[in-house]
Amino acid sequence: MNAPYIHGRRRTFSASAAVEAQNAILTSIKTDDAATWADMGRVLGKSDDRAAAYANTASPIDLPTFLAGCREWGGR
């Protein structure tokens, strides 16, 4: 039996890469909109320190918070 049958042919999901992308996107939106962490937190339904934690790779974003951001910022 060779490796494709054991591991499949899908790409590996990297949680750390996802959190790094989250950091880059939130930081970019904050800069583009000239927003504060309090503004970002208000949109996400979180405190300013929690919004900052999402953007500095300290914490992965949860699904309801992610969806709140999608609603506000759309495709960004």
TORPAFI-713489 format. One record per residue: x, y negated, z negated of N, C-alpha, C in turn; residue number from 1; residue in one letter. Coordinates in steps of 0.2 Angstrom, whole numbers, plus 5000, padded with zeros to 4 digits. Example, Ala and Ser with C-alpha at 12.3 -4.5 7.8 and 13.67 -1.06 7.14 Angstrom:
// TORPAFI-713489
+------+------+------+------+------+------+------+------+------+-----+--------+
!  n.u !  n.v !  n.w ! ca.u ! ca.v ! ca.w !  c.u !  c.v !  c.w ! num ! residu !
+------+------+------+------+------+------+------+------+------+-----+--------+
! 5066 ! 5028 ! 4961 ! 5062 ! 5022 ! 4961 ! 5066 ! 5016 ! 4961 !   1 !      A !
! 5064 ! 5011 ! 4965 ! 5068 ! 5005 ! 4964 ! 5064 ! 5000 ! 4961 !   2 !      S !
+------+------+------+------+------+------+------+------+------+-----+--------+
END
This chain:
// TORPAFI-713489
+------+------+------+------+------+------+------+------+------+-----+--------+
!  n.u !  n.v !  n.w ! ca.u ! ca.v ! ca.w !  c.u !  c.v !  c.w ! num ! residu !
+------+------+------+------+------+------+------+------+------+-----+--------+
! 5004 ! 5006 ! 5000 ! 5000 ! 5000 ! 5000 ! 5005 ! 4994 ! 5000 !   1 !      M !
! 5003 ! 4989 ! 5004 ! 5007 ! 4983 ! 5004 ! 5004 ! 4977 ! 5001 !   2 !      N !
! 5007 ! 4972 ! 5000 ! 5005 ! 4966 ! 4996 ! 4999 ! 4963 ! 4998 !   3 !      A !
! 4997 ! 4962 ! 5004 ! 4991 ! 4959 ! 5006 ! 4985 ! 4962 ! 5003 !   4 !      P !
! 4985 ! 4969 ! 5002 ! 4979 ! 4972 ! 4999 ! 4979 ! 4971 ! 4991 !   5 !      Y !
! 4985 ! 4970 ! 4988 ! 4985 ! 4969 ! 4981 ! 4983 ! 4962 ! 4980 !   6 !      I !
! 4986 ! 4957 ! 4983 ! 4986 ! 4950 ! 4981 ! 4981 ! 4946 ! 4986 !   7 !      H !
! 4979 ! 4949 ! 4991 ! 4974 ! 4946 ! 4996 ! 4978 ! 4941 ! 5000 !   8 !      G !
! 4974 ! 4938 ! 5004 ! 4977 ! 4933 ! 5009 ! 4976 ! 4926 ! 5007 !   9 !      R !
! 4973 ! 4925 ! 5002 ! 4971 ! 4918 ! 5000 ! 4977 ! 4914 ! 4997 !  10 !      R !
! 4977 ! 4908 ! 4998 ! 4982 ! 4904 ! 4994 ! 4981 ! 4903 ! 4987 !  11 !      R !
! 4986 ! 4903 ! 4983 ! 4986 ! 4903 ! 4976 ! 4983 ! 4896 ! 4974 !  12 !      T !
! 4979 ! 4896 ! 4969 ! 4976 ! 4889 ! 4966 ! 4981 ! 4887 ! 4961 !  13 !      F !
! 4984 ! 4881 ! 4961 ! 4988 ! 4879 ! 4956 ! 4985 ! 4874 ! 4952 !  14 !      S !
! 4983 ! 4875 ! 4945 ! 4980 ! 4871 ! 4941 ! 4984 ! 4865 ! 4940 !  15 !      A !
! 4991 ! 4865 ! 4939 ! 4995 ! 4860 ! 4938 ! 4995 ! 4855 ! 4944 !  16 !      S !
! 4994 ! 4858 ! 4950 ! 4994 ! 4853 ! 4956 ! 4987 ! 4850 ! 4956 !  17 !      A !
! 4982 ! 4853 ! 4954 ! 4975 ! 4850 ! 4954 ! 4975 ! 4844 ! 4949 !  18 !      A !
! 4979 ! 4845 ! 4943 ! 4979 ! 4840 ! 4938 ! 4983 ! 4834 ! 4941 !  19 !      V !
! 4989 ! 4835 ! 4944 ! 4993 ! 4830 ! 4947 ! 4989 ! 4826 ! 4952 !  20 !      E !
! 4985 ! 4830 ! 4956 ! 4981 ! 4826 ! 4961 ! 4976 ! 4822 ! 4958 !  21 !      A !
! 4973 ! 4824 ! 4952 ! 4968 ! 4820 ! 4948 ! 4971 ! 4814 ! 4946 !  22 !      Q !
! 4978 ! 4814 ! 4944 ! 4981 ! 4809 ! 4941 ! 4982 ! 4804 ! 4947 !  23 !      N !
! 4984 ! 4806 ! 4952 ! 4986 ! 4801 ! 4958 ! 4979 ! 4798 ! 4960 !  24 !      A !
! 4974 ! 4801 ! 4961 ! 4968 ! 4799 ! 4963 ! 4965 ! 4793 ! 4958 !  25 !      I !
! 4965 ! 4795 ! 4952 ! 4962 ! 4790 ! 4947 ! 4966 ! 4784 ! 4947 !  26 !      L !
! 4973 ! 4785 ! 4947 ! 4977 ! 4779 ! 4946 ! 4976 ! 4775 ! 4953 !  27 !      T !
! 4976 ! 4778 ! 4958 ! 4974 ! 4774 ! 4965 ! 4968 ! 4770 ! 4964 !  28 !      S !
! 4963 ! 4773 ! 4962 ! 4956 ! 4770 ! 4962 ! 4957 ! 4764 ! 4957 !  29 !      I !
! 4960 ! 4765 ! 4951 ! 4961 ! 4760 ! 4946 ! 4964 ! 4754 ! 4949 !  30 !      K !
! 4970 ! 4755 ! 4953 ! 4974 ! 4750 ! 4956 ! 4970 ! 4747 ! 4961 !  31 !      T !
! 4966 ! 4750 ! 4966 ! 4963 ! 4748 ! 4971 ! 4957 ! 4743 ! 4969 !  32 !      D !
! 4954 ! 4745 ! 4963 ! 4948 ! 4742 ! 4961 ! 4950 ! 4736 ! 4956 !  33 !      D !
! 4956 ! 4736 ! 4954 ! 4959 ! 4731 ! 4949 ! 4955 ! 4732 ! 4942 !  34 !      A !
! 4954 ! 4739 ! 4941 ! 4950 ! 4741 ! 4935 ! 4954 ! 4742 ! 4929 !  35 !      A !
! 4951 ! 4742 ! 4923 ! 4955 ! 4743 ! 4917 ! 4953 ! 4751 ! 4915 !  36 !      T !
! 4956 ! 4753 ! 4910 ! 4955 ! 4760 ! 4908 ! 4948 ! 4760 ! 4905 !  37 !      W !
! 4946 ! 4755 ! 4902 ! 4939 ! 4754 ! 4899 ! 4934 ! 4755 ! 4905 !  38 !      A !
! 4935 ! 4751 ! 4910 ! 4931 ! 4752 ! 4916 ! 4930 ! 4759 ! 4919 !  39 !      D !
! 4936 ! 4762 ! 4920 ! 4936 ! 4769 ! 4922 ! 4932 ! 4773 ! 4917 !  40 !      M !
! 4933 ! 4772 ! 4911 ! 4930 ! 4777 ! 4906 ! 4922 ! 4776 ! 4906 !  41 !      G !
! 4920 ! 4770 ! 4907 ! 4913 ! 4768 ! 4908 ! 4910 ! 4772 ! 4914 !  42 !      R !
! 4913 ! 4772 ! 4919 ! 4911 ! 4776 ! 4925 ! 4911 ! 4783 ! 4924 !  43 !      V !
! 4916 ! 4786 ! 4920 ! 4916 ! 4793 ! 4919 ! 4912 ! 4795 ! 4913 !  44 !      L !
! 4910 ! 4790 ! 4909 ! 4906 ! 4792 ! 4903 ! 4910 ! 4794 ! 4898 !  45 !      G !
! 4916 ! 4791 ! 4898 ! 4922 ! 4793 ! 4892 ! 4925 ! 4787 ! 4890 !  46 !      K !
! 4929 ! 4787 ! 4884 ! 4932 ! 4782 ! 4882 ! 4938 ! 4780 ! 4886 !  47 !      S !
! 4941 ! 4774 ! 4885 ! 4946 ! 4771 ! 4889 ! 4952 ! 4776 ! 4888 !  48 !      D !
! 4953 ! 4778 ! 4882 ! 4959 ! 4783 ! 4881 ! 4958 ! 4789 ! 4884 !  49 !      D !
! 4952 ! 4792 ! 4884 ! 4951 ! 4798 ! 4888 ! 4952 ! 4797 ! 4895 !  50 !      R !
! 4950 ! 4792 ! 4898 ! 4951 ! 4791 ! 4905 ! 4958 ! 4790 ! 4907 !  51 !      A !
! 4962 ! 4787 ! 4902 ! 4969 ! 4786 ! 4903 ! 4972 ! 4793 ! 4903 !  52 !      A !
! 4970 ! 4797 ! 4898 ! 4973 ! 4804 ! 4898 ! 4971 ! 4808 ! 4904 !  53 !      A !
! 4966 ! 4807 ! 4907 ! 4964 ! 4811 ! 4914 ! 4969 ! 4808 ! 4919 !  54 !      Y !
! 4971 ! 4802 ! 4919 ! 4976 ! 4800 ! 4924 ! 4983 ! 4800 ! 4923 !  55 !      A !
! 4985 ! 4803 ! 4917 ! 4992 ! 4804 ! 4915 ! 4994 ! 4811 ! 4915 !  56 !      N !
! 4990 ! 4815 ! 4917 ! 4991 ! 4823 ! 4917 ! 4991 ! 4826 ! 4910 !  57 !      T !
! 4988 ! 4822 ! 4905 ! 4988 ! 4825 ! 4899 ! 4982 ! 4829 ! 4898 !  58 !      A !
! 4977 ! 4829 ! 4902 ! 4971 ! 4833 ! 4901 ! 4967 ! 4834 ! 4908 !  59 !      S !
! 4965 ! 4840 ! 4909 ! 4961 ! 4841 ! 4916 ! 4954 ! 4838 ! 4915 !  60 !      P !
! 4951 ! 4836 ! 4920 ! 4945 ! 4833 ! 4920 ! 4939 ! 4838 ! 4920 !  61 !      I !
! 4934 ! 4838 ! 4916 ! 4929 ! 4843 ! 4916 ! 4924 ! 4841 ! 4922 !  62 !      D !
! 4920 ! 4846 ! 4924 ! 4915 ! 4846 ! 4929 ! 4910 ! 4840 ! 4929 !  63 !      L !
! 4907 ! 4839 ! 4923 ! 4902 ! 4834 ! 4923 ! 4905 ! 4827 ! 4924 !  64 !      P !
! 4911 ! 4826 ! 4921 ! 4915 ! 4820 ! 4922 ! 4917 ! 4819 ! 4929 !  65 !      T !
! 4920 ! 4824 ! 4932 ! 4922 ! 4824 ! 4939 ! 4916 ! 4822 ! 4944 !  66 !      F !
! 4910 ! 4825 ! 4942 ! 4904 ! 4823 ! 4946 ! 4902 ! 4816 ! 4945 !  67 !      L !
! 4903 ! 4813 ! 4939 ! 4901 ! 4806 ! 4938 ! 4906 ! 4802 ! 4942 !  68 !      A !
! 4912 ! 4804 ! 4943 ! 4917 ! 4800 ! 4947 ! 4915 ! 4801 ! 4954 !  69 !      G !
! 4913 ! 4806 ! 4956 ! 4911 ! 4807 ! 4963 ! 4905 ! 4803 ! 4965 !  70 !      C !
! 4900 ! 4803 ! 4961 ! 4894 ! 4798 ! 4962 ! 4896 ! 4791 ! 4963 !  71 !      R !
! 4901 ! 4789 ! 4958 ! 4903 ! 4782 ! 4959 ! 4908 ! 4780 ! 4964 !  72 !      E !
! 4913 ! 4784 ! 4965 ! 4918 ! 4783 ! 4970 ! 4918 ! 4787 ! 4977 !  73 !      W !
! 4913 ! 4791 ! 4977 ! 4912 ! 4795 ! 4984 ! 4918 ! 4799 ! 4986 !  74 !      G !
! 4920 ! 4797 ! 4992 ! 4925 ! 4801 ! 4995 ! 4932 ! 4799 ! 4993 !  75 !      G !
! 4933 ! 4794 ! 4988 ! 4939 ! 4793 ! 4986 ! 4942 ! 4798 ! 4981 !  76 !      R !
+------+------+------+------+------+------+------+------+------+-----+--------+
END
